[in-house]
Amino acid sequence: MELVDNEGRRTGINADGQIQEQIPGTYFKQFGDVKYIFADENISSHVEMKGYDSGTFTFAIKELKGDEEIDEIVFKDMPTTSQTKVTFAVPENLESVSNLEIDKDGDGTADFSFEPKIGEIVMFDLEPPTTELAVSGTPGENGWHVSDVLLNLSAIDNENGSGVFETNFSLNDGATWEKYLEPITISREGVSTIRFFSVDKNGNSEAEKVQTIKIDKTAPEARMTFNLATQKLDIIGMDNLSQNVLMETKEQSIFVDGPQPDKKNKFWHWAWFQKPKEKKIIVTATLIDQAGHETEIAWEKKHGNDHRIDLAISSISYDGQKTNINKGILQYKWMQNWRKNKYQLFASHLGTSSMSIESHYFSSKNQTWLMEKPTEIADDDDNDNAERRPVWKKMPGMIIPSIITEKGILKINY
């Protein structure tokens, strides 16, 4: 190890093992394997070191005032071989020193460059830290969360490493980065991406990691409409995030008390004391999105013939939270010419607490009329004298009105 000034003078021990003290104000000491060079602070110089075997070395430079140590820079466990060459410049003081440059194989090109840190120990460390992401929230199905999500990043450096310097993250695909200081809350529904990595005190940077976060806090809605092809009622799930909404229906018959028989003009007999039972057919449709949210719609099936759909919606439930429906009427009736494969007649009546609509399709005109004063659809096979009634709107083609749900409210769409 030698100290070399700007004029090429040297203090230390040369390659031949001879001690030199050519620079004024400097001197060299060695105690066992530990070598010391002392120099006045006004000497601009650099240190040259050569390796003599494979292993590691520690290099420290201290600033002293008398016997009092003011500051120190330490490079610990640096790599060396018999060909290694090391340089380190000290132009004025500790604030102006250079990086420690290590040419491990002696080919003239530095293999490692370590930035000095006053008051800290810089260790040979080429391994980056490892960062882990902990995700907390209410889990749903298929990797979705059904609540806000809290993200917690934690990083550790390798054993005997320099220690974690900082952790960085990005929530906009790397367009901007932020230092991680505290747990991150994600409230926005949809699919979010977090990118993150950590850097140790030696500047080793971890490879960027990526994880997607899926949040769906909303149960699906439904669209109830007539299917021209199947001539049945379609219940179509609509979700703001999930691509596929499963739907299943369940039908059951229940018996409820009917109206009390009229006592007037009736004979007195034992059956009068019994309330008659009425049969009701209750249908329940359950919609399930990919996150596991469930929406349940219940209605009473009024008619069951082949050319008529007549039902009264009674309730909507979102994830078990039930809303009763005061008015939810959906009626369709139709007649088809099978030879010509076309509809001769199609009529509908839909009613909610805020709106009612009655429509009639005329195949000869290829028009759908919306009536000015909507009424329920009659059971016969005519068009309810629609051509002789006041019309609110005439539209081209065959229009099929439908009912859609929206946060517990029924709306009519056409």
Number of C-alpha atoms within 10 A of each C-alpha: 21 24 30 20 20 11 9 10 15 24 24 27 20 15 11 6 8 8 18 16 17 16 19 13 13 16 18 18 13 12 7 6 5 9 14 15 18 15 18 12 15 10 18 17 22 18 19 18 19 21 20 13 11 13 12 13 13 14 15 11 17 16 17 13 10 7 7 8 10 11 15 17 19 18 20 16 16 19 17 21 17 14 15 22 22 20 20 17 20 20 18 13 14 18 12 11 19 17 16 19 19 24 21 23 16 17 11 11 12 17 13 16 16 18 15 21 18 15 12 14 16 24 19 21 22 15 18 24 26 20 21 14 15 10 16 14 16 13 17 18 12 10 13 20 23 21 20 17 20 14 16 16 20 13 18 17 21 15 10 10 19 23 20 22 17 17 22 17 22 18 15 12 13 14 7 9 14 12 13 18 11 9 13 14 14 17 14 14 18 15 12 16 14 17 17 24 24 29 24 25 22 23 18 18 20 17 14 13 15 14 11 11 17 24 26 26 20 20 24 27 26 25 18 18 21 20 12 12 6 8 15 15 14 15 22 17 23 19 20 14 20 15 10 12 22 13 17 11 13 10 13 10 12 10 11 12 11 11 10 11 13 8 9 6 6 9 8 9 7 7 9 14 10 10 13 14 12 11 11 14 16 19 17 18 17 21 26 22 25 21 23 21 21 21 25 24 23 22 21 19 18 15 14 11 9 11 16 21 20 21 22 20 22 17 19 28 18 20 15 11 10 14 15 13 18 12 17 21 21 28 24 26 25 21 16 13 10 9 6 8 8 11 16 16 18 24 28 27 23 28 22 19 13 10 13 18 21 24 29 27 27 20 15 8 9 12 16 21 23 23 20 14 12 19 16 19 21 12 11 8 12 14 19 16 7 18 12 7 11 13 16 13 11 14 12 12 14 17 19 19 22 19 21 20 18 13 13 19 16 23 19 19 14 10
